[in-house]
Amino acid sequence: MKAVPRLVLAALLLAAGGCSRAVSVSRLVPAPYNLGPAKRVVLVEVSGEFLSRSEAASVFLAEVAKAGVFEVRDATNAFTSLSALGAGAAARKAKEFRATWPADVYAGLEVAELEAHDRREKVTEKRDGQEVEVVRHFAVADCRLRVHLLDAKDGRVLADFEVTQQRRSAKKERADSSLRTDALHRTLDASVAEAVAAFTPKRVNDWLLLEDEAPLAKEGLALLDKKDVAGARLLWEKGLATYPKDARLRYNLGAVSEALNDPHAAREYYEDALALAPGESRYRRALDTLDQRLRDAEALRTKP
């Protein structure tokens, strides 16, 4: 059976409350700005105040790398503007850069606004057993960050969006410049993190509870305890000869088939289980979530 990329990445066994067991299906959910099958992102430029440019680039590279979905490279020292990589004549003139910095997506950041303001508030604290009113100083910063993503092959705009964030600094008894610096760092970091999340698929785990009262469940679960998912499926497939009309057995086969990256077999088993037990909501949910996983996988295979 042909594997479906980016659909099932792991299978684990979980003891839930000492009785029910589950297999885990790991998948990627497309981000709001879906980049499809893109694998490499190159940061081309960051504009804004000098210090904010440096930090924005550093945080961007770290956030993209941390997600583990894209390979990311920093081309900001090549001093090429994103506009020079656009479609048409601009794209034809940028052959040298494209050869040096091959990518699926070229990215640009613009720190459009980043400013902090001093604030203070009165709070009540206990001192020597008595409540006293004191003043605490802090800073509040606002950031507006624009993000531009281009198709590295033809210069098409894949995404062009803006994020805004506001963060406050830690509090101190006295006001000083470090409060504004703290607020600025927090706000810029949060803005870049939100921007990266807007185009990076999110990895999630779906737990599929197994029917531990199904035929051969005990023997199959013992194999799963040893991480022998293929062995459990083989055992339960053989069991169909003895228990051909058992919906629970077919549902369990659907779950381990998903864990083995065989969604087509999983669909057949879930549909069989639902036909045998049409009132069982767990089987309907399993089929619905499988369909959603397949739609997500297809979206991540399709070029935007």
N, C-alpha and C positions, 0 to 999 in steps of 0.2 A: 504494500500500500504506500502510495507516495506521501511523504511527510509534508505538513503545512508549515512553512517558515514562520517563526516568531509566535507560534500558537502555544505549544506545550514545551516547556523548558525544563521541568523537573517533576518528579513524583515522590511524595513522602507519605509515610503512614503516621497518623496522629491518634493517640488515645484521648478520647473526649469523655471526661467524667468516669473513666474506668470501664466503659461499656462500648459505646458507638465508636466506630473507626471511620477514617476518611482518607481519601487520596487528594493530594494537592495538585492543581493544574495552574501553572504559572503562565501569564500571558502579558502582552503589551497592549495597552489601550491607547488609541491615537489621541494626540494632543489637539487642542482647538485649531491650531495651525498645523495641519498634518503635512509632513514632508515626505510621506510615502516611503519608498525603499532607500532613501538617502542614507549614506553611511559615514561620509566625511564632511565636516563643517570647517571652513576656514574663516577666521575673523580677519577682515580686511582693514577696517578702520574704526576708530572711536573718536568722536568729536566732543568738544566741551572744554571746560577749564582743565589745565594740565594735570593736576593731581587727581582729579576725578576721572580723567581718561585712563590713567595708569591703573587705578583701583578697579574701574569698571572692566577693563580688559582682563585683569588678573582673576576677578571673581567670575566673569563669564567663562573663561577657560576652565576654571576649577569646577564650576557647576555643571557644565556640559560633560566633562570627564567623569564626574562623580556619578552621573546618571547611568553610565555604562552602555548607552545606546549608540552614540556617535563617537567617532574618532574626531578629535578637534586639534587644530593647529593655529598658531599665531603668526599672521603675516602683516601685522601692523607696522613692523619696521621696514617693510618693503615700500612704504609711502605711496601706495596706490589708493585712489579713491574708489568707492563703490560705484559711483556714477560712471567711471571709466570702464566698468565691466558690464554695462547694460546691453540691451539688445541692439541690433543693427550695426552701424559703423563703429560704435564704441566697442562692441564685442570683437570685431575683426582686428582692431588695433591693440587688443590686449592679449595677443597670442603668447608673448613671452611670459607674462605673469601667469597665465593659465597653465603653461608648461611647467613652470617652477612650483606653482601652488595648485596642483590638481585637487579638485573637490567636487562634491555634489551640490553643496550649498555655500555661497559666500554671504557673510554676515557683516553688518555694520551697526554700530551703536551710536546714539547721539544723546548725551546728557543735556537735555534741553533746559532743565531747571534743577538747581540744587542749592538750597539755602536753609539756614538755621536761625532760630530766634530764641533769645533767653526768656525763660519763664520762672515763676516761683509760686509756691503755694504754702498755705499754713496747714500744719498737721498737728495732731495731738499725740504726744508720746509720754510714756511713764518714766519718770526719773526719781530715784530715791523714794519709790512708793507713791509718788504724786504725779498727776497728769499735768503736763505743761504744754503750752502752745509754742511751736517753733516754726521757723521758715526754712523750707527746703528749696534749693535752686536746681534747675535742670534746663535743658534746651529741647526744642522741638524742631525737627527738620522735615522739609518736603522735597521730594524728588519727582521729576517727570522725565522718563526715559523713552526714547523712540528706538524702535528696532526695525531694521530693514534686512530682508532675506531674499537673495536672488538665486535662481537656478544657475549653477556654475557653468553649465554647458551652453545655454543660449541667452542668458541675461534676463530671463523673464522674472518679474516680481512674484515671489511665492508668498510673501507676507510683508506687511507694512503696518505696524501697530504701535500703540503707546501704552505704557503702564505708569501708574502713579502710586507712590507710597509715602506714608508719614510715619516717622518713628521718633521716640523721645529718648533722651540720654538717661544715664543713671542720675541719682540725686545726690547733692552735696549740701553741706551747711553753708558754703560760700560759693559765689559765682566765679567762674574762671573760664578761660577759652577752651579748656579741655572738654567742657560740657558740650559746646557746639561741635567740636571735632568728633566726639563720640556719637552724637545724634546724626551727623552727616555720614559717618561710616555705616552706621546701622541702616540708615535709609537707603543709601546707594546699594548696599549689599542686598537688601530686601527687594529692591527694584530689579536688579539684575537676576536674582533668583526667580522672581515671578516671570520675567521675560523668558528665561530659559525653559521654565515649566510650560510656557504657552506653546512651544513647538517641539517639546521632547515627549515621546510616548512614556506613559506611566506603567511601571511593572506592578502587577497585582497578582495575588494568589486567590484562587477559588477553591474552597474545600468541598469535596463531594462526599457526603456521608454515605457509608455503605450499609447494606442490609445485613446485619450480623446474625439474623435468624434465617437467612436463605440457605438452601441446600449447599453443603460443602463449604459454608462460610468459615467455620473454625479452621479447616485445613488451608483454605485460601489465605486467611488472615495470618496464619503462621508463616506462610511464604512471604507475605507482604512485610511482616516483622523483620524478615531477613533481606528486605529490599528486592525480592525476586518478583517483580511485577509481572514479567512475562510468564513465569511459572504459575502464578495465580490465575492468569487468564487461560493458560493451557488447561489447568485443572478444571476450571469452571466451564470451559468449552466442552470438555469431555463429559461433564455432568449434564449437559443438555440432552444427551441421549437417554438419560434416566429421568430427567425432570424437564421435558420439553415445554410444559405449560406453566412453569414457575416464573412469574413476573419479577420476583426479587432476584433470582439468579441472573436473568437477562439485564436487569438494571445494574447489578454489580459488574457484569461484563462490560456494559457501556462505560462505567466509571474507569475501570482499569484500561480500557481501550483508549480513552482520552489521555490517561497518564502515559500511555505508550505512543502518543502522537499519532493515533489512528482515528481521527474524528469521523471518518466515513463509516467504519465499523461501529463506532460509538452511537452514531445516529440510528443505525439499524437496530441495535440492541435497545436503545431508549424507546424507539417507536414500537418495537415488539412488546416491551414491558408495559407501555401505555395502552396498547391494544388489549393486553391480557388483564390489566387493572386500570381501566379508564378513570376511576375515581381517585387515584393516588396522585396527589398534588406534587409530591417529590419528583415523580417521573416527568411530569409536565415541566417543572422548573428546570430539571436537568436538560431537557431538550431545548428549552428556550435559551438557557445560558450557553449551551453549545452553539446554537445559531448566532448568538451575539459574539462569541469568541471567533467564529468563522468570519463574520462581517468585519470585525476588527482586524483580523489577519489579512483579509482581502484589501482593506483600506491601506494597510502598511505595505502592501505589495504594489499598489497602484500609484503611478507617478501623478502628482497633482498638476 
